[in-house]
């Protein structure tokens, strides 16, 4: 909605997100190949950095809008989402 509010078309917004998804997918594939044999201690910093980037993005962009326009259960849904992602990471 933020892209549309700036006067861009729906096609532009979808194309931008699609291009971003393709680039991120390529980055994951390349990173996985490059670090396939890396020790867990070597992976700790990049994974922590990526997790922090995701949290910063959510906190800066998505959460304020969700709490402004959203429903009362947004806080619960956010906490549940973090819990589920943590539980999945520990499996």
PDB file of N, CA, C and O in Angstrom:
ATOM      1  N   UNK A   1       0.815  -1.192   0.000  1.00  0.00           N
ATOM      2  CA  UNK A   1       0.000   0.000   0.000  1.00  0.00           C
ATOM      3  C   UNK A   1       0.861   1.259   0.000  1.00  0.00           C
ATOM      4  O   UNK A   1       0.489   2.269  -0.597  1.00  0.00           O
ATOM      5  N   UNK A   2       1.997   1.200   0.661  1.00  0.00           N
ATOM      6  CA  UNK A   2       2.858   2.382   0.705  1.00  0.00           C
ATOM      7  C   UNK A   2       3.341   2.756  -0.693  1.00  0.00           C
ATOM      8  O   UNK A   2       3.442   3.940  -1.017  1.00  0.00           O
ATOM      9  N   UNK A   3       3.639   1.765  -1.517  1.00  0.00           N
ATOM     10  CA  UNK A   3       4.085   2.036  -2.890  1.00  0.00           C
ATOM     11  C   UNK A   3       2.940   2.642  -3.686  1.00  0.00           C
ATOM     12  O   UNK A   3       3.142   3.587  -4.449  1.00  0.00           O
ATOM     13  N   UNK A   4       1.746   2.104  -3.510  1.00  0.00           N
ATOM     14  CA  UNK A   4       0.578   2.640  -4.219  1.00  0.00           C
ATOM     15  C   UNK A   4       0.257   4.057  -3.747  1.00  0.00           C
ATOM     16  O   UNK A   4      -0.155   4.899  -4.545  1.00  0.00           O
ATOM     17  N   UNK A   5       0.444   4.324  -2.448  1.00  0.00           N
ATOM     18  CA  UNK A   5       0.190   5.668  -1.912  1.00  0.00           C
ATOM     19  C   UNK A   5       1.131   6.709  -2.503  1.00  0.00           C
ATOM     20  O   UNK A   5       0.829   7.902  -2.479  1.00  0.00           O
ATOM     21  N   UNK A   6       2.262   6.271  -3.030  1.00  0.00           N
ATOM     22  CA  UNK A   6       3.219   7.182  -3.647  1.00  0.00           C
ATOM     23  C   UNK A   6       2.950   7.388  -5.133  1.00  0.00           C
ATOM     24  O   UNK A   6       3.752   8.002  -5.838  1.00  0.00           O
ATOM     25  N   UNK A   7       1.821   6.875  -5.602  1.00  0.00           N
ATOM     26  CA  UNK A   7       1.432   7.104  -6.983  1.00  0.00           C
ATOM     27  C   UNK A   7       1.889   6.041  -7.973  1.00  0.00           C
ATOM     28  O   UNK A   7       1.723   6.219  -9.179  1.00  0.00           O
ATOM     29  N   UNK A   8       2.453   4.957  -7.499  1.00  0.00           N
ATOM     30  CA  UNK A   8       2.890   3.889  -8.395  1.00  0.00           C
ATOM     31  C   UNK A   8       1.734   2.931  -8.666  1.00  0.00           C
ATOM     32  O   UNK A   8       0.782   2.858  -7.890  1.00  0.00           O
ATOM     33  N   UNK A   9       1.827   2.209  -9.758  1.00  0.00           N
ATOM     34  CA  UNK A   9       0.762   1.273 -10.136  1.00  0.00           C
ATOM     35  C   UNK A   9       0.899  -0.039  -9.362  1.00  0.00           C
ATOM     36  O   UNK A   9       1.938  -0.335  -8.772  1.00  0.00           O
ATOM     37  N   UNK A  10      -0.174  -0.804  -9.387  1.00  0.00           N
ATOM     38  CA  UNK A  10      -0.148  -2.128  -8.745  1.00  0.00           C
ATOM     39  C   UNK A  10       0.866  -3.026  -9.454  1.00  0.00           C
ATOM     40  O   UNK A  10       1.565  -3.802  -8.803  1.00  0.00           O
ATOM     41  N   UNK A  11       0.950  -2.926 -10.769  1.00  0.00           N
ATOM     42  CA  UNK A  11       1.914  -3.717 -11.522  1.00  0.00           C
ATOM     43  C   UNK A  11       3.344  -3.407 -11.128  1.00  0.00           C
ATOM     44  O   UNK A  11       4.177  -4.308 -11.032  1.00  0.00           O
ATOM     45  N   UNK A  12       3.631  -2.130 -10.901  1.00  0.00           N
ATOM     46  CA  UNK A  12       4.968  -1.733 -10.467  1.00  0.00           C
ATOM     47  C   UNK A  12       5.288  -2.350  -9.111  1.00  0.00           C
ATOM     48  O   UNK A  12       6.374  -2.893  -8.905  1.00  0.00           O
ATOM     49  N   UNK A  13       4.333  -2.264  -8.188  1.00  0.00           N
ATOM     50  CA  UNK A  13       4.549  -2.804  -6.846  1.00  0.00           C
ATOM     51  C   UNK A  13       4.772  -4.310  -6.897  1.00  0.00           C
ATOM     52  O   UNK A  13       5.683  -4.822  -6.247  1.00  0.00           O
ATOM     53  N   UNK A  14       3.967  -5.011  -7.649  1.00  0.00           N
ATOM     54  CA  UNK A  14       4.115  -6.460  -7.759  1.00  0.00           C
ATOM     55  C   UNK A  14       5.433  -6.813  -8.441  1.00  0.00           C
ATOM     56  O   UNK A  14       6.124  -7.738  -8.014  1.00  0.00           O
ATOM     57  N   UNK A  15       5.785  -6.081  -9.498  1.00  0.00           N
ATOM     58  CA  UNK A  15       7.046  -6.319 -10.182  1.00  0.00           C
ATOM     59  C   UNK A  15       8.251  -6.076  -9.287  1.00  0.00           C
ATOM     60  O   UNK A  15       9.221  -6.833  -9.322  1.00  0.00           O
ATOM     61  N   UNK A  16       8.188  -5.028  -8.491  1.00  0.00           N
ATOM     62  CA  UNK A  16       9.278  -4.721  -7.565  1.00  0.00           C
ATOM     63  C   UNK A  16       9.448  -5.842  -6.546  1.00  0.00           C
ATOM     64  O   UNK A  16      10.567  -6.287  -6.290  1.00  0.00           O
ATOM     65  N   UNK A  17       8.342  -6.297  -5.965  1.00  0.00           N
ATOM     66  CA  UNK A  17       8.404  -7.388  -4.990  1.00  0.00           C
ATOM     67  C   UNK A  17       8.842  -8.691  -5.651  1.00  0.00           C
ATOM     68  O   UNK A  17       9.568  -9.472  -5.035  1.00  0.00           O
ATOM     69  N   UNK A  18       8.423  -8.943  -6.875  1.00  0.00           N
ATOM     70  CA  UNK A  18       8.845 -10.162  -7.581  1.00  0.00           C
ATOM     71  C   UNK A  18      10.349 -10.127  -7.849  1.00  0.00           C
ATOM     72  O   UNK A  18      11.040 -11.128  -7.659  1.00  0.00           O
ATOM     73  N   UNK A  19      10.853  -8.980  -8.288  1.00  0.00           N
ATOM     74  CA  UNK A  19      12.290  -8.848  -8.535  1.00  0.00           C
ATOM     75  C   UNK A  19      13.083  -9.029  -7.241  1.00  0.00           C
ATOM     76  O   UNK A  19      14.140  -9.659  -7.240  1.00  0.00           O
ATOM     77  N   UNK A  20      12.578  -8.486  -6.162  1.00  0.00           N
ATOM     78  CA  UNK A  20      13.220  -8.656  -4.861  1.00  0.00           C
ATOM     79  C   UNK A  20      13.239 -10.123  -4.454  1.00  0.00           C
ATOM     80  O   UNK A  20      14.251 -10.617  -3.957  1.00  0.00           O
ATOM     81  N   UNK A  21      12.130 -10.820  -4.662  1.00  0.00           N
ATOM     82  CA  UNK A  21      12.055 -12.244  -4.320  1.00  0.00           C
ATOM     83  C   UNK A  21      13.051 -13.057  -5.135  1.00  0.00           C
ATOM     84  O   UNK A  21      13.693 -13.963  -4.603  1.00  0.00           O
ATOM     85  N   UNK A  22      13.186 -12.746  -6.413  1.00  0.00           N
ATOM     86  CA  UNK A  22      14.136 -13.465  -7.268  1.00  0.00           C
ATOM     87  C   UNK A  22      15.566 -13.226  -6.787  1.00  0.00           C
ATOM     88  O   UNK A  22      16.349 -14.169  -6.671  1.00  0.00           O
ATOM     89  N   UNK A  23      15.908 -11.965  -6.506  1.00  0.00           N
ATOM     90  CA  UNK A  23      17.263 -11.654  -6.041  1.00  0.00           C
ATOM     91  C   UNK A  23      17.568 -12.321  -4.707  1.00  0.00           C
ATOM     92  O   UNK A  23      18.667 -12.840  -4.508  1.00  0.00           O
ATOM     93  N   UNK A  24      16.603 -12.310  -3.796  1.00  0.00           N
ATOM     94  CA  UNK A  24      16.828 -12.958  -2.505  1.00  0.00           C
ATOM     95  C   UNK A  24      16.964 -14.466  -2.647  1.00  0.00           C
ATOM     96  O   UNK A  24      17.766 -15.083  -1.946  1.00  0.00           O
ATOM     97  N   UNK A  25      16.201 -15.060  -3.534  1.00  0.00           N
ATOM     98  CA  UNK A  25      16.309 -16.495  -3.775  1.00  0.00           C
ATOM     99  C   UNK A  25      17.689 -16.842  -4.327  1.00  0.00           C
ATOM    100  O   UNK A  25      18.309 -17.814  -3.896  1.00  0.00           O
ATOM    101  N   UNK A  26      18.158 -16.055  -5.267  1.00  0.00           N
ATOM    102  CA  UNK A  26      19.507 -16.271  -5.808  1.00  0.00           C
ATOM    103  C   UNK A  26      20.570 -16.110  -4.727  1.00  0.00           C
ATOM    104  O   UNK A  26      21.528 -16.882  -4.678  1.00  0.00           O
ATOM    105  N   UNK A  27      20.406 -15.111  -3.861  1.00  0.00           N
ATOM    106  CA  UNK A  27      21.366 -14.898  -2.772  1.00  0.00           C
ATOM    107  C   UNK A  27      21.385 -16.090  -1.818  1.00  0.00           C
ATOM    108  O   UNK A  27      22.450 -16.475  -1.335  1.00  0.00           O
ATOM    109  N   UNK A  28      20.233 -16.670  -1.545  1.00  0.00           N
ATOM    110  CA  UNK A  28      20.169 -17.839  -0.669  1.00  0.00           C
ATOM    111  C   UNK A  28      20.876 -19.024  -1.318  1.00  0.00           C
ATOM    112  O   UNK A  28      21.644 -19.723  -0.657  1.00  0.00           O
ATOM    113  N   UNK A  29      20.627 -19.253  -2.594  1.00  0.00           N
ATOM    114  CA  UNK A  29      21.252 -20.383  -3.292  1.00  0.00           C
ATOM    115  C   UNK A  29      22.768 -20.211  -3.331  1.00  0.00           C
ATOM    116  O   UNK A  29      23.504 -21.155  -3.042  1.00  0.00           O
ATOM    117  N   UNK A  30      23.235 -19.031  -3.680  1.00  0.00           N
ATOM    118  CA  UNK A  30      24.677 -18.774  -3.746  1.00  0.00           C
ATOM    119  C   UNK A  30      25.299 -18.891  -2.355  1.00  0.00           C
ATOM    120  O   UNK A  30      26.356 -19.500  -2.193  1.00  0.00           O
ATOM    121  N   UNK A  31      24.646 -18.310  -1.359  1.00  0.00           N
ATOM    122  CA  UNK A  31      25.166 -18.383   0.004  1.00  0.00           C
ATOM    123  C   UNK A  31      25.210 -19.804   0.531  1.00  0.00           C
ATOM    124  O   UNK A  31      26.161 -20.189   1.212  1.00  0.00           O
ATOM    125  N   UNK A  32      24.189 -20.580   0.220  1.00  0.00           N
ATOM    126  CA  UNK A  32      24.158 -21.977   0.662  1.00  0.00           C
ATOM    127  C   UNK A  32      25.300 -22.765   0.037  1.00  0.00           C
ATOM    128  O   UNK A  32      25.941 -23.571   0.711  1.00  0.00           O
ATOM    129  N   UNK A  33      25.555 -22.541  -1.238  1.00  0.00           N
ATOM    130  CA  UNK A  33      26.657 -23.237  -1.903  1.00  0.00           C
ATOM    131  C   UNK A  33      28.015 -22.789  -1.350  1.00  0.00           C
ATOM    132  O   UNK A  33      28.914 -23.606  -1.145  1.00  0.00           O
ATOM    133  N   UNK A  34      28.147 -21.506  -1.116  1.00  0.00           N
ATOM    134  CA  UNK A  34      29.427 -20.974  -0.644  1.00  0.00           C
ATOM    135  C   UNK A  34      29.738 -21.428   0.783  1.00  0.00           C
ATOM    136  O   UNK A  34      30.904 -21.613   1.133  1.00  0.00           O
ATOM    137  N   UNK A  35      28.712 -21.606   1.600  1.00  0.00           N
ATOM    138  CA  UNK A  35      28.933 -21.940   3.003  1.00  0.00           C
ATOM    139  C   UNK A  35      28.480 -23.357   3.358  1.00  0.00           C
ATOM    140  O   UNK A  35      28.228 -23.648   4.527  1.00  0.00           O
ATOM    141  N   UNK A  36      28.376 -24.228   2.374  1.00  0.00           N
ATOM    142  CA  UNK A  36      27.875 -25.586   2.608  1.00  0.00           C
ATOM    143  C   UNK A  36      28.750 -26.366   3.588  1.00  0.00           C
ATOM    144  O   UNK A  36      28.236 -27.179   4.356  1.00  0.00           O
ATOM    145  N   UNK A  37      30.037 -26.136   3.574  1.00  0.00           N
ATOM    146  CA  UNK A  37      30.935 -26.895   4.448  1.00  0.00           C
ATOM    147  C   UNK A  37      31.430 -26.071   5.630  1.00  0.00           C
ATOM    148  O   UNK A  37      32.346 -26.499   6.332  1.00  0.00           O
ATOM    149  N   UNK A  38      30.853 -24.918   5.861  1.00  0.00           N
ATOM    150  CA  UNK A  38      31.305 -24.040   6.941  1.00  0.00           C
ATOM    151  C   UNK A  38      30.912 -24.604   8.303  1.00  0.00           C
ATOM    152  O   UNK A  38      29.901 -25.291   8.448  1.00  0.00           O
ATOM    153  N   UNK A  39      31.723 -24.299   9.271  1.00  0.00           N
ATOM    154  CA  UNK A  39      31.457 -24.695  10.654  1.00  0.00           C
ATOM    155  C   UNK A  39      30.299 -23.862  11.208  1.00  0.00           C
ATOM    156  O   UNK A  39      30.088 -22.730  10.772  1.00  0.00           O
ATOM    157  N   UNK A  40      29.548 -24.414  12.166  1.00  0.00           N
ATOM    158  CA  UNK A  40      28.455 -23.652  12.773  1.00  0.00           C
ATOM    159  C   UNK A  40      28.902 -22.326  13.390  1.00  0.00           C
ATOM    160  O   UNK A  40      28.163 -21.342  13.360  1.00  0.00           O
ATOM    161  N   UNK A  41      30.110 -22.303  13.946  1.00  0.00           N
ATOM    162  CA  UNK A  41      30.598 -21.047  14.531  1.00  0.00           C
ATOM    163  C   UNK A  41      30.845 -19.990  13.458  1.00  0.00           C
ATOM    164  O   UNK A  41      30.745 -18.794  13.732  1.00  0.00           O
ATOM    165  N   UNK A  42      31.168 -20.423  12.241  1.00  0.00           N
ATOM    166  CA  UNK A  42      31.348 -19.483  11.134  1.00  0.00           C
ATOM    167  C   UNK A  42      30.009 -18.923  10.675  1.00  0.00           C
ATOM    168  O   UNK A  42      29.922 -17.768  10.258  1.00  0.00           O
ATOM    169  N   UNK A  43      28.978 -19.736  10.751  1.00  0.00           N
ATOM    170  CA  UNK A  43      27.648 -19.317  10.309  1.00  0.00           C
ATOM    171  C   UNK A  43      26.930 -18.445  11.328  1.00  0.00           C
ATOM    172  O   UNK A  43      25.960 -17.769  10.984  1.00  0.00           O
ATOM    173  N   UNK A  44      27.388 -18.447  12.571  1.00  0.00           N
ATOM    174  CA  UNK A  44      26.674 -17.739  13.628  1.00  0.00           C
ATOM    175  C   UNK A  44      26.523 -16.246  13.325  1.00  0.00           C
ATOM    176  O   UNK A  44      25.430 -15.699  13.475  1.00  0.00           O
ATOM    177  N   UNK A  45      27.585 -15.589  12.907  1.00  0.00           N
ATOM    178  CA  UNK A  45      27.502 -14.145  12.659  1.00  0.00           C
ATOM    179  C   UNK A  45      26.586 -13.806  11.494  1.00  0.00           C
ATOM    180  O   UNK A  45      25.715 -12.951  11.656  1.00  0.00           O
ATOM    181  N   UNK A  46      26.734 -14.438  10.312  1.00  0.00           N
ATOM    182  CA  UNK A  46      25.817 -14.086   9.217  1.00  0.00           C
ATOM    183  C   UNK A  46      24.351 -14.369   9.549  1.00  0.00           C
ATOM    184  O   UNK A  46      23.468 -13.606   9.159  1.00  0.00           O
ATOM    185  N   UNK A  47      24.092 -15.457  10.265  1.00  0.00           N
ATOM    186  CA  UNK A  47      22.701 -15.769  10.635  1.00  0.00           C
ATOM    187  C   UNK A  47      22.155 -14.760  11.640  1.00  0.00           C
ATOM    188  O   UNK A  47      21.000 -14.347  11.543  1.00  0.00           O
ATOM    189  N   UNK A  48      22.975 -14.369  12.597  1.00  0.00           N
ATOM    190  CA  UNK A  48      22.542 -13.358  13.568  1.00  0.00           C
ATOM    191  C   UNK A  48      22.301 -12.016  12.879  1.00  0.00           C
ATOM    192  O   UNK A  48      21.339 -11.313  13.189  1.00  0.00           O
ATOM    193  N   UNK A  49      23.174 -11.672  11.952  1.00  0.00           N
ATOM    194  CA  UNK A  49      23.017 -10.419  11.208  1.00  0.00           C
ATOM    195  C   UNK A  49      21.734 -10.433  10.391  1.00  0.00           C
ATOM    196  O   UNK A  49      20.993  -9.450  10.375  1.00  0.00           O
ATOM    197  N   UNK A  50      21.470 -11.547   9.712  1.00  0.00           N
ATOM    198  CA  UNK A  50      20.256 -11.666   8.897  1.00  0.00           C
ATOM    199  C   UNK A  50      19.007 -11.601   9.779  1.00  0.00           C
ATOM    200  O   UNK A  50      18.028 -10.941   9.432  1.00  0.00           O
ATOM    201  N   UNK A  51      19.048 -12.286  10.912  1.00  0.00           N
ATOM    202  CA  UNK A  51      17.912 -12.231  11.831  1.00  0.00           C
ATOM    203  C   UNK A  51      17.670 -10.823  12.346  1.00  0.00           C
ATOM    204  O   UNK A  51      16.523 -10.385  12.444  1.00  0.00           O
ATOM    205  N   UNK A  52      18.728 -10.120  12.673  1.00  0.00           N
ATOM    206  CA  UNK A  52      18.593  -8.734  13.122  1.00  0.00           C
ATOM    207  C   UNK A  52      18.045  -7.830  12.031  1.00  0.00           C
ATOM    208  O   UNK A  52      17.256  -6.926  12.307  1.00  0.00           O
ATOM    209  N   UNK A  53      18.459  -8.067  10.795  1.00  0.00           N
ATOM    210  CA  UNK A  53      17.948  -7.268   9.676  1.00  0.00           C
ATOM    211  C   UNK A  53      16.456  -7.491   9.481  1.00  0.00           C
ATOM    212  O   UNK A  53      15.712  -6.549   9.211  1.00  0.00           O
ATOM    213  N   UNK A  54      16.021  -8.739   9.619  1.00  0.00           N
ATOM    214  CA  UNK A  54      14.589  -9.032   9.491  1.00  0.00           C
ATOM    215  C   UNK A  54      13.812  -8.346  10.604  1.00  0.00           C
ATOM    216  O   UNK A  54      12.782  -7.723  10.348  1.00  0.00           O
ATOM    217  N   UNK A  55      14.296  -8.453  11.836  1.00  0.00           N
ATOM    218  CA  UNK A  55      13.609  -7.803  12.960  1.00  0.00           C
ATOM    219  C   UNK A  55      13.569  -6.286  12.792  1.00  0.00           C
ATOM    220  O   UNK A  55      12.546  -5.659  13.065  1.00  0.00           O
ATOM    221  N   UNK A  56      14.673  -5.697  12.345  1.00  0.00           N
ATOM    222  CA  UNK A  56      14.705  -4.250  12.138  1.00  0.00           C
ATOM    223  C   UNK A  56      13.713  -3.836  11.062  1.00  0.00           C
ATOM    224  O   UNK A  56      13.021  -2.828  11.204  1.00  0.00           O
ATOM    225  N   UNK A  57      13.646  -4.613   9.986  1.00  0.00           N
ATOM    226  CA  UNK A  57      12.695  -4.317   8.916  1.00  0.00           C
ATOM    227  C   UNK A  57      11.257  -4.401   9.412  1.00  0.00           C
ATOM    228  O   UNK A  57      10.436  -3.532   9.118  1.00  0.00           O
ATOM    229  N   UNK A  58      10.964  -5.446  10.158  1.00  0.00           N
ATOM    230  CA  UNK A  58       9.609  -5.599  10.702  1.00  0.00           C
ATOM    231  C   UNK A  58       9.266  -4.453  11.645  1.00  0.00           C
ATOM    232  O   UNK A  58       8.185  -3.871  11.559  1.00  0.00           O
ATOM    233  N   UNK A  59      10.190  -4.135  12.541  1.00  0.00           N
ATOM    234  CA  UNK A  59       9.923  -3.102  13.538  1.00  0.00           C
ATOM    235  C   UNK A  59       9.781  -1.721  12.904  1.00  0.00           C
ATOM    236  O   UNK A  59       8.998  -0.898  13.376  1.00  0.00           O
ATOM    237  N   UNK A  60      10.527  -1.469  11.850  1.00  0.00           N
ATOM    238  CA  UNK A  60      10.518  -0.146  11.229  1.00  0.00           C
ATOM    239  C   UNK A  60       9.374   0.049  10.239  1.00  0.00           C
ATOM    240  O   UNK A  60       8.813   1.140  10.139  1.00  0.00           O
ATOM    241  N   UNK A  61       9.034  -0.994   9.520  1.00  0.00           N
ATOM    242  CA  UNK A  61       8.093  -0.853   8.412  1.00  0.00           C
ATOM    243  C   UNK A  61       6.729  -1.464   8.689  1.00  0.00           C
ATOM    244  O   UNK A  61       5.708  -0.785   8.578  1.00  0.00           O
ATOM    245  N   UNK A  62       6.708  -2.709   9.040  1.00  0.00           N
ATOM    246  CA  UNK A  62       5.437  -3.424   9.110  1.00  0.00           C
ATOM    247  C   UNK A  62       4.680  -3.235  10.423  1.00  0.00           C
ATOM    248  O   UNK A  62       3.468  -3.021  10.412  1.00  0.00           O
ATOM    249  N   UNK A  63       5.374  -3.311  11.535  1.00  0.00           N
ATOM    250  CA  UNK A  63       4.679  -3.254  12.819  1.00  0.00           C
ATOM    251  C   UNK A  63       3.946  -1.940  13.074  1.00  0.00           C
ATOM    252  O   UNK A  63       2.798  -1.970  13.517  1.00  0.00           O
ATOM    253  N   UNK A  64       4.562  -0.791  12.812  1.00  0.00           N
ATOM    254  CA  UNK A  64       3.813   0.443  13.067  1.00  0.00           C
ATOM    255  C   UNK A  64       2.504   0.528  12.279  1.00  0.00           C
ATOM    256  O   UNK A  64       1.477   0.949  12.811  1.00  0.00           O
ATOM    257  N   UNK A  65       2.550   0.129  11.022  1.00  0.00           N
ATOM    258  CA  UNK A  65       1.340   0.160  10.203  1.00  0.00           C
ATOM    259  C   UNK A  65       0.327  -0.867  10.683  1.00  0.00           C
ATOM    260  O   UNK A  65      -0.873  -0.597  10.698  1.00  0.00           O
ATOM    261  N   UNK A  66       0.801  -2.038  11.074  1.00  0.00           N
ATOM    262  CA  UNK A  66      -0.105  -3.083  11.559  1.00  0.00           C
ATOM    263  C   UNK A  66      -0.805  -2.644  12.836  1.00  0.00           C
ATOM    264  O   UNK A  66      -1.998  -2.900  13.001  1.00  0.00           O
ATOM    265  N   UNK A  67      -0.094  -1.994  13.732  1.00  0.00           N
ATOM    266  CA  UNK A  67      -0.713  -1.563  14.978  1.00  0.00           C
ATOM    267  C   UNK A  67      -1.591  -0.329  14.777  1.00  0.00           C
ATOM    268  O   UNK A  67      -2.550  -0.121  15.520  1.00  0.00           O
ATOM    269  N   UNK A  68      -1.269   0.481  13.782  1.00  0.00           N
ATOM    270  CA  UNK A  68      -2.092   1.660  13.493  1.00  0.00           C
ATOM    271  C   UNK A  68      -3.412   1.278  12.838  1.00  0.00           C
ATOM    272  O   UNK A  68      -4.466   1.811  13.187  1.00  0.00           O
ATOM    273  N   UNK A  69      -3.346   0.351  11.888  1.00  0.00           N
ATOM    274  CA  UNK A  69      -4.531  -0.010  11.116  1.00  0.00           C
ATOM    275  C   UNK A  69      -5.106  -1.373  11.497  1.00  0.00           C
ATOM    276  O   UNK A  69      -6.182  -1.753  11.035  1.00  0.00           O
ATOM    277  N   UNK A  70      -4.393  -2.091  12.328  1.00  0.00           N
ATOM    278  CA  UNK A  70      -4.755  -3.469  12.602  1.00  0.00           C
ATOM    279  C   UNK A  70      -5.757  -3.643  13.717  1.00  0.00           C
ATOM    280  O   UNK A  70      -6.401  -2.695  14.165  1.00  0.00           O
ATOM    281  N   UNK A  71      -5.865  -4.856  14.141  1.00  0.00           N
ATOM    282  CA  UNK A  71      -6.827  -5.253  15.160  1.00  0.00           C
ATOM    283  C   UNK A  71      -6.113  -5.474  16.484  1.00  0.00           C
ATOM    284  O   UNK A  71      -4.883  -5.507  16.532  1.00  0.00           O
ATOM    285  N   UNK A  72      -6.874  -5.623  17.553  1.00  0.00           N
ATOM    286  CA  UNK A  72      -6.270  -5.773  18.884  1.00  0.00           C
ATOM    287  C   UNK A  72      -5.382  -7.009  19.047  1.00  0.00           C
ATOM    288  O   UNK A  72      -4.509  -7.017  19.915  1.00  0.00           O
ATOM    289  N   UNK A  73      -5.579  -8.029  18.254  1.00  0.00           N
ATOM    290  CA  UNK A  73      -4.786  -9.245  18.415  1.00  0.00           C
ATOM    291  C   UNK A  73      -3.446  -9.199  17.696  1.00  0.00           C
ATOM    292  O   UNK A  73      -2.747 -10.211  17.640  1.00  0.00           O
ATOM    293  N   UNK A  74      -3.072  -8.054  17.147  1.00  0.00           N
ATOM    294  CA  UNK A  74      -1.800  -7.961  16.422  1.00  0.00           C
ATOM    295  C   UNK A  74      -0.605  -8.291  17.303  1.00  0.00           C
ATOM    296  O   UNK A  74       0.319  -8.975  16.864  1.00  0.00           O
ATOM    297  N   UNK A  75      -0.616  -7.814  18.537  1.00  0.00           N
ATOM    298  CA  UNK A  75       0.507  -8.086  19.440  1.00  0.00           C
ATOM    299  C   UNK A  75       0.611  -9.581  19.712  1.00  0.00           C
ATOM    300  O   UNK A  75       1.711 -10.135  19.697  1.00  0.00           O
ATOM    301  N   UNK A  76      -0.504 -10.234  19.956  1.00  0.00           N
ATOM    302  CA  UNK A  76      -0.492 -11.674  20.194  1.00  0.00           C
ATOM    303  C   UNK A  76      -0.012 -12.423  18.959  1.00  0.00           C
ATOM    304  O   UNK A  76       0.792 -13.348  19.069  1.00  0.00           O
ATOM    305  N   UNK A  77      -0.493 -12.035  17.794  1.00  0.00           N
ATOM    306  CA  UNK A  77      -0.084 -12.698  16.556  1.00  0.00           C
ATOM    307  C   UNK A  77       1.411 -12.511  16.310  1.00  0.00           C
ATOM    308  O   UNK A  77       2.080 -13.433  15.844  1.00  0.00           O
ATOM    309  N   UNK A  78       1.935 -11.337  16.616  1.00  0.00           N
ATOM    310  CA  UNK A  78       3.366 -11.080  16.450  1.00  0.00           C
ATOM    311  C   UNK A  78       4.182 -11.975  17.374  1.00  0.00           C
ATOM    312  O   UNK A  78       5.143 -12.612  16.944  1.00  0.00           O
ATOM    313  N   UNK A  79       3.796 -12.018  18.644  1.00  0.00           N
ATOM    314  CA  UNK A  79       4.510 -12.865  19.601  1.00  0.00           C
ATOM    315  C   UNK A  79       4.416 -14.338  19.205  1.00  0.00           C
ATOM    316  O   UNK A  79       5.401 -15.068  19.306  1.00  0.00           O
ATOM    317  N   UNK A  80       3.256 -14.774  18.762  1.00  0.00           N
ATOM    318  CA  UNK A  80       3.084 -16.169  18.342  1.00  0.00           C
ATOM    319  C   UNK A  80       3.954 -16.468  17.128  1.00  0.00           C
ATOM    320  O   UNK A  80       4.532 -17.552  17.040  1.00  0.00           O
ATOM    321  N   UNK A  81       4.056 -15.543  16.205  1.00  0.00           N
ATOM    322  CA  UNK A  81       4.898 -15.738  15.026  1.00  0.00           C
ATOM    323  C   UNK A  81       6.364 -15.881  15.389  1.00  0.00           C
ATOM    324  O   UNK A  81       7.060 -16.736  14.841  1.00  0.00           O
ATOM    325  N   UNK A  82       6.841 -15.047  16.312  1.00  0.00           N
ATOM    326  CA  UNK A  82       8.232 -15.179  16.752  1.00  0.00           C
ATOM    327  C   UNK A  82       8.452 -16.510  17.463  1.00  0.00           C
ATOM    328  O   UNK A  82       9.484 -17.154  17.271  1.00  0.00           O
ATOM    329  N   UNK A  83       7.493 -16.923  18.279  1.00  0.00           N
ATOM    330  CA  UNK A  83       7.621 -18.202  18.981  1.00  0.00           C
ATOM    331  C   UNK A  83       7.677 -19.365  17.992  1.00  0.00           C
ATOM    332  O   UNK A  83       8.523 -20.250  18.121  1.00  0.00           O
ATOM    333  N   UNK A  84       6.790 -19.366  17.017  1.00  0.00           N
ATOM    334  CA  UNK A  84       6.768 -20.451  16.031  1.00  0.00           C
ATOM    335  C   UNK A  84       8.073 -20.489  15.240  1.00  0.00           C
ATOM    336  O   UNK A  84       8.619 -21.565  14.996  1.00  0.00           O
ATOM    337  N   UNK A  85       8.573 -19.326  14.841  1.00  0.00           N
ATOM    338  CA  UNK A  85       9.833 -19.318  14.085  1.00  0.00           C
ATOM    339  C   UNK A  85      10.984 -19.805  14.950  1.00  0.00           C
ATOM    340  O   UNK A  85      11.873 -20.500  14.457  1.00  0.00           O
ATOM    341  N   UNK A  86      10.984 -19.456  16.227  1.00  0.00           N
ATOM    342  CA  UNK A  86      12.017 -19.945  17.137  1.00  0.00           C
ATOM    343  C   UNK A  86      11.920 -21.462  17.298  1.00  0.00           C
ATOM    344  O   UNK A  86      12.929 -22.166  17.245  1.00  0.00           O
ATOM    345  N   UNK A  87      10.705 -21.955  17.492  1.00  0.00           N
ATOM    346  CA  UNK A  87      10.501 -23.399  17.660  1.00  0.00           C
ATOM    347  C   UNK A  87      10.933 -24.159  16.411  1.00  0.00           C
ATOM    348  O   UNK A  87      11.551 -25.218  16.513  1.00  0.00           O
ATOM    349  N   UNK A  88      10.612 -23.626  15.237  1.00  0.00           N
ATOM    350  CA  UNK A  88      11.032 -24.287  13.998  1.00  0.00           C
ATOM    351  C   UNK A  88      12.547 -24.286  13.825  1.00  0.00           C
ATOM    352  O   UNK A  88      13.121 -25.236  13.292  1.00  0.00           O
ATOM    353  N   UNK A  89      13.184 -23.220  14.275  1.00  0.00           N
ATOM    354  CA  UNK A  89      14.633 -23.138  14.161  1.00  0.00           C
ATOM    355  C   UNK A  89      15.330 -24.140  15.081  1.00  0.00           C
ATOM    356  O   UNK A  89      16.448 -24.571  14.798  1.00  0.00           O
ATOM    357  N   UNK A  90      14.676 -24.506  16.173  1.00  0.00           N
ATOM    358  CA  UNK A  90      15.282 -25.428  17.131  1.00  0.00           C
ATOM    359  C   UNK A  90      15.046 -26.891  16.774  1.00  0.00           C
ATOM    360  O   UNK A  90      15.590 -27.775  17.437  1.00  0.00           O
ATOM    361  N   UNK A  91      14.256 -27.168  15.751  1.00  0.00           N
ATOM    362  CA  UNK A  91      13.963 -28.561  15.380  1.00  0.00           C
ATOM    363  C   UNK A  91      15.135 -29.193  14.691  1.00  0.00           C
ATOM    364  O   UNK A  91      15.070 -30.361  14.309  1.00  0.00           O
TER     365      UNK A  91
END
